[in-house]
Amino acid sequence: MAKGIDVSNLNIYYGDFLAVEDVNMSIRARTVTAFIGPSGCGKSTFLRSLNRMHEVIPGARVEGKIVVDGQDLYGAGVDPVAVRRQIGMVFQRPNPFPTMSIYDNVVAGNRLNSRKMSKSQTDDIVEKSLRGANLWTEVKDRLNKPGMGLSGGQQQRLCIARAIAVEPQILLMDEPCSALDPISTAAIEDLIHQLKNDYTIAIVTHNMQQAARVSDFTGFFNLKATGEPGHLVELNTTKTMFAKPDNPATEDYISGRFG
Ligand SMILES: Nc1ncnc2c1ncn2[C@@H]1O[C@H](COP(=O)(O)OP(=O)(O)OP(=O)(O)O)[C@@H](O)[C@H]1O
């Protein structure tokens, strides 16, 4: 079941360096929220904090709260591995497991979660996830071939199939189309539209047209000055952000005056 995310007073550090300061926002269930902003303003850092991937970097930590379904993801006793199972992630470069078949790639997460599954259960998950990622018809006759044998766009859809196979509530996407050609990009954007029926999606993109095409809400991050932490300037409906944003800095960025 898709869930919303409530972020309050979030500061994100790399060691002593405060990379992102005092983020407060709500991300609604079953919507797509895009994050835009100039390089280095902390979009990816913020996204990785949403499923506790940030802290895998030595010295990296957060202060503040991220609440999903009433639970603070950083609360005492919360298992970061369980958080990452609920909140899946798709990265910039497609990263199928190189030695695995298409089939094994899709269920790799389920097997890691050590759920015992029968062959027919596994077959069902593979088909459902590949259909969900709009890849089934292209690969159904070669499920035992290596995942690396697919095109870049197909590999990215395979990674999305792998992410949804464990039935997360939320999907995070960090520039999922930046390594793809325009046709594969269009396929992923169509898929994002379909996935929001079932998932809450947060996506970082450098491409403002893409933010305008795929998202319901857009958040603009910025830096006050070089070396200062990034912060959220404005989160609004995508329509408002691109037509008449509340903050002049948003308008300057969107109209290409800086960044
Ligand atoms: N592993 C790291 N260790 C230390 N500092 C980091 C690390 N990763 C990112 N940073 C710093 O954190 C800040 C935010 O970086 P981040 O990559 O989140 O920005 P971004 O907005 O996603 O940038 P881009 O659009 O260029 O990908 C930058 O100052 C960056 O140098």
The ligand as an SDF file (V2000), in Angstrom:
LIG
                    3D

 31 33  0  0  0  0  0  0  0  0999 V2000
   29.9190   11.1620   -0.1070 N   0  0  0  0  0  0  0  0  0  0  0  0
   29.9850   12.4710    0.1680 C   0  0  0  0  0  0  0  0  0  0  0  0
   30.8590   12.9330    1.0830 N   0  0  0  0  0  0  0  0  0  0  0  0
   30.9370   14.2620    1.3890 C   0  0  0  0  0  0  0  0  0  0  0  0
   30.1690   15.2020    0.7960 N   0  0  0  0  0  0  0  0  0  0  0  0
   29.2770   14.7830   -0.1270 C   0  0  0  0  0  0  0  0  0  0  0  0
   29.1440   13.4150   -0.4970 C   0  0  0  0  0  0  0  0  0  0  0  0
   28.1870   13.3180   -1.4600 N   0  0  0  0  0  0  0  0  0  0  0  0
   27.7470   14.5740   -1.6760 C   0  0  0  0  0  0  0  0  0  0  0  0
   28.4050   15.4660   -0.8770 N   0  0  0  0  0  0  0  0  0  0  0  0
   28.2180   16.9210   -0.8230 C   0  0  0  0  0  0  0  0  0  0  0  0
   26.8830   17.1850   -0.4130 O   0  0  0  0  0  0  0  0  0  0  0  0
   26.3630   18.2960   -1.1370 C   0  0  0  0  0  0  0  0  0  0  0  0
   25.0820   17.8660   -1.8570 C   0  0  0  0  0  0  0  0  0  0  0  0
   25.4320   16.9000   -2.8750 O   0  0  0  0  0  0  0  0  0  0  0  0
   24.3340   16.1320   -3.7250 P   0  0  0  0  0  0  0  0  0  0  0  0
   25.0420   15.1460   -4.5850 O   0  0  0  0  0  0  0  0  0  0  0  0
   23.2660   15.6520   -2.8250 O   0  0  0  0  0  0  0  0  0  0  0  0
   23.7340   17.3110   -4.6050 O   0  0  0  0  0  0  0  0  0  0  0  0
   22.7790   17.2430   -5.8810 P   0  0  0  0  0  0  0  0  0  0  0  0
   21.8600   18.4070   -5.7650 O   0  0  0  0  0  0  0  0  0  0  0  0
   22.1810   15.8960   -5.9850 O   0  0  0  0  0  0  0  0  0  0  0  0
   23.8410   17.4980   -7.0390 O   0  0  0  0  0  0  0  0  0  0  0  0
   23.8300   17.0120   -8.5640 P   0  0  0  0  0  0  0  0  0  0  0  0
   22.6380   17.6800   -9.1840 O   0  0  0  0  0  0  0  0  0  0  0  0
   25.1300   17.5710   -9.0990 O   0  0  0  0  0  0  0  0  0  0  0  0
   23.7640   15.5180   -8.5940 O   0  0  0  0  0  0  0  0  0  0  0  0
   27.4690   18.7730   -2.0740 C   0  0  0  0  0  0  0  0  0  0  0  0
   28.1630   19.8130   -1.4470 O   0  0  0  0  0  0  0  0  0  0  0  0
   28.3430   17.5370   -2.2030 C   0  0  0  0  0  0  0  0  0  0  0  0
   29.6880   17.9030   -2.4770 O   0  0  0  0  0  0  0  0  0  0  0  0
  1  2  1  0
  2  3  1  0
  2  7  2  0
  3  4  2  0
  4  5  1  0
  5  6  2  0
  6  7  1  0
  6 10  1  0
  7  8  1  0
  8  9  2  0
  9 10  1  0
 10 11  1  0
 11 12  1  0
 11 30  1  0
 12 13  1  0
 13 14  1  0
 13 28  1  0
 14 15  1  0
 15 16  1  0
 16 17  2  0
 16 18  1  0
 16 19  1  0
 19 20  1  0
 20 21  2  0
 20 22  1  0
 20 23  1  0
 23 24  1  0
 24 25  2  0
 24 26  1  0
 24 27  1  0
 28 29  1  0
 28 30  1  0
 30 31  1  0
M  END
$$$$
